[in-house]
Amino acid sequence: MLTRYILVVAMLFACGTEPASAALKPGDKAPMFKAHASQGGKEFTFSLAEALKKGPVVVYFYPQAFTSGCTIEAHEFAEAMVKFNALGASVIGVSNDDIATLNKFSTSECRSKFPVAADKDQRIMTAYDSVMMGILPYANRTSYVVTPDGRISYEYTSLDPSDHVKNTLAAIQSWKAKHE
């Protein structure tokens, strides 16, 4: 499976093609979910509805833990968590990885700064239209900002992990400036 994923991604980059962008757009109602998650190797049930009571939430989907792009993205989110928290925001990463893998990933790559959720049945990534070009079980690299009213305020899809953190942070700053 991992070999298939790597081949598809390599072909997409070689062709200069990005996967189709997510269908959920700003203003759409965000699908609420609960998922088995891990932060710092500690398992718990993550609830988007509960997290939104505290402020906006970045829900980001990534293809597979411990792959190069996903590791880069996790490191960047971990480094930016002080900024997200200062804005009253939180972050949850979602992939099809099993919880044992996520226990390790949450500690080493996420640096225990934010949780990652297991979406083994692809229910969450499907609800958010974040399946990589029909290649189940892999999620596309898509980041959403969900505001406390349960709406999508920002969506960004790109296999390149380099702008996801910068863009979601800017989207939350913009939202916060309008709601102070």
C-alpha positions as CSV (number, residue, x, y, z in Angstrom):
1,M,0.0,0.0,0.0
2,L,2.7,2.5,0.9
3,T,4.5,1.7,-2.3
4,R,1.3,2.4,-4.3
5,Y,0.9,5.7,-2.4
6,I,4.5,6.8,-3.1
7,L,4.1,5.9,-6.8
8,V,0.9,7.9,-7.2
9,V,2.4,10.9,-5.4
10,A,5.6,10.7,-7.5
11,M,3.5,10.6,-10.7
12,L,1.4,13.6,-9.6
13,F,4.5,15.7,-8.8
14,A,6.2,14.5,-12.0
15,C,3.2,15.6,-14.0
16,G,3.0,18.9,-12.1
17,T,-0.5,17.9,-10.9
18,E,-2.1,18.4,-7.6
19,P,-4.9,16.2,-6.3
20,A,-8.4,17.8,-6.8
21,S,-9.1,20.4,-4.1
22,A,-11.5,19.7,-1.3
23,A,-15.3,20.1,-1.9
24,L,-15.9,21.8,1.5
25,K,-15.5,25.5,1.1
26,P,-15.6,28.5,3.4
27,G,-19.1,29.0,4.8
28,D,-19.9,25.2,4.7
29,K,-21.0,23.5,7.8
30,A,-18.1,21.4,9.1
31,P,-18.9,17.7,9.8
32,M,-18.7,17.1,13.5
33,F,-16.8,14.0,14.6
34,K,-15.3,12.1,17.5
35,A,-12.2,10.0,17.0
36,H,-9.7,7.8,18.8
37,A,-6.7,10.1,19.1
38,S,-3.3,10.4,20.7
39,Q,-1.3,13.3,22.1
40,G,2.1,12.6,23.6
41,G,1.4,8.9,23.3
42,K,-1.7,9.2,25.5
43,E,-4.9,8.0,24.0
44,F,-8.2,9.7,24.3
45,T,-11.4,10.5,22.4
46,F,-11.2,13.7,20.5
47,S,-14.5,15.6,19.9
48,L,-14.5,18.4,17.4
49,A,-17.7,19.9,19.0
50,E,-15.9,20.0,22.4
51,A,-12.8,21.5,21.0
52,L,-14.8,24.3,19.2
53,K,-16.1,25.4,22.6
54,K,-12.6,26.7,23.3
55,G,-12.0,28.4,19.9
56,P,-11.2,27.7,16.2
57,V,-9.8,24.4,15.3
58,V,-7.4,23.5,12.5
59,V,-8.5,20.1,11.2
60,Y,-5.7,18.9,8.9
61,F,-5.6,15.7,6.9
62,Y,-2.3,14.0,5.9
63,P,-1.6,10.8,4.0
64,Q,0.5,8.7,6.3
65,A,2.6,9.1,9.5
66,F,6.3,9.0,9.2
67,T,6.5,9.8,5.5
68,S,8.6,12.8,4.6
69,G,5.9,15.4,3.8
70,C,3.8,14.3,6.8
71,T,6.8,14.5,9.1
72,I,7.7,18.0,7.9
73,E,4.1,19.2,8.3
74,A,3.8,17.7,11.9
75,H,7.1,19.5,12.9
76,E,5.8,22.8,11.5
77,F,2.5,22.5,13.3
78,A,4.4,21.6,16.5
79,E,6.7,24.6,16.2
80,A,3.7,26.9,15.6
81,M,1.5,25.7,18.5
82,V,2.5,28.6,20.7
83,K,1.1,31.0,18.1
84,F,-2.1,28.9,17.6
85,N,-2.7,28.7,21.3
86,A,-2.1,32.5,21.7
87,L,-5.0,32.9,19.3
88,G,-7.2,30.5,21.2
89,A,-7.0,27.9,18.5
90,S,-6.2,24.2,18.5
91,V,-5.0,21.7,15.9
92,I,-5.9,18.1,15.2
93,G,-4.2,16.0,12.5
94,V,-6.2,13.1,10.9
95,S,-4.9,10.1,8.9
96,N,-5.8,6.5,8.4
97,D,-2.9,5.3,10.6
98,D,-3.7,3.0,13.5
99,I,-3.5,4.3,17.0
100,A,-0.3,2.4,17.9
101,T,1.4,4.3,15.0
102,L,-0.1,7.6,16.1
103,N,1.0,7.1,19.7
104,K,4.6,7.1,18.4
105,F,4.0,9.9,15.8
106,S,2.3,12.2,18.3
107,T,5.4,12.0,20.5
108,S,8.2,12.0,18.1
109,E,6.9,14.1,15.1
110,C,4.1,16.2,16.7
111,R,6.4,16.6,19.8
112,S,3.4,16.1,22.1
113,K,2.1,19.6,21.1
114,F,-1.2,18.6,19.4
115,P,-3.3,15.4,18.9
116,V,-3.5,13.2,15.9
117,A,-6.6,11.1,15.2
118,A,-7.0,7.6,13.7
119,D,-9.5,7.4,10.9
120,K,-9.2,3.7,10.0
121,D,-12.6,3.6,8.4
122,Q,-12.0,6.8,6.4
123,R,-15.3,8.2,7.8
124,I,-13.8,11.6,8.7
125,M,-11.7,12.1,5.6
126,T,-14.7,11.1,3.4
127,A,-17.0,13.5,5.3
128,Y,-14.5,16.3,4.7
129,D,-14.0,15.2,1.0
130,S,-10.3,14.8,1.8
131,V,-9.6,11.4,0.2
132,M,-6.6,11.4,-2.1
133,M,-8.0,11.1,-5.6
134,G,-10.0,8.0,-4.7
135,I,-7.0,6.2,-3.3
136,L,-8.5,4.9,-0.1
137,P,-7.3,4.7,2.6
138,Y,-5.1,7.7,2.1
139,A,-6.1,11.3,3.0
140,N,-5.2,14.2,0.8
141,R,-3.1,16.9,2.4
142,T,-5.9,19.3,3.2
143,S,-6.2,21.8,6.0
144,Y,-9.4,23.4,7.2
145,V,-10.0,26.1,9.8
146,V,-13.3,25.4,11.6
147,T,-14.7,28.3,13.6
148,P,-16.6,28.0,16.9
149,D,-19.9,28.3,15.0
150,G,-19.1,25.0,13.3
151,R,-18.4,26.5,9.9
152,I,-15.4,26.2,7.6
153,S,-13.7,29.5,7.4
154,Y,-10.7,28.4,5.3
155,E,-9.6,25.4,3.2
156,Y,-6.3,24.7,1.6
157,T,-5.3,21.5,-0.4
158,S,-1.7,20.9,-1.5
159,L,0.6,17.8,-1.4
160,D,3.4,20.3,-0.6
161,P,3.3,20.6,3.2
162,S,5.2,24.0,3.2
163,D,2.3,26.4,3.3
164,H,-0.3,24.6,5.4
165,V,0.8,26.0,8.8
166,K,1.5,29.5,7.5
167,N,-1.9,29.7,5.7
168,T,-4.0,28.3,8.5
169,L,-2.3,30.6,11.1
170,A,-3.1,33.6,8.8
171,A,-6.7,32.4,8.4
172,I,-7.2,32.2,12.2
173,Q,-5.5,35.6,12.7
174,S,-7.9,37.1,10.1
175,W,-10.9,35.5,11.7
176,K,-9.9,36.6,15.2
177,A,-9.4,40.2,14.0
178,K,-13.0,40.2,12.8
179,H,-14.4,38.7,15.9
180,E,-12.7,40.7,18.7
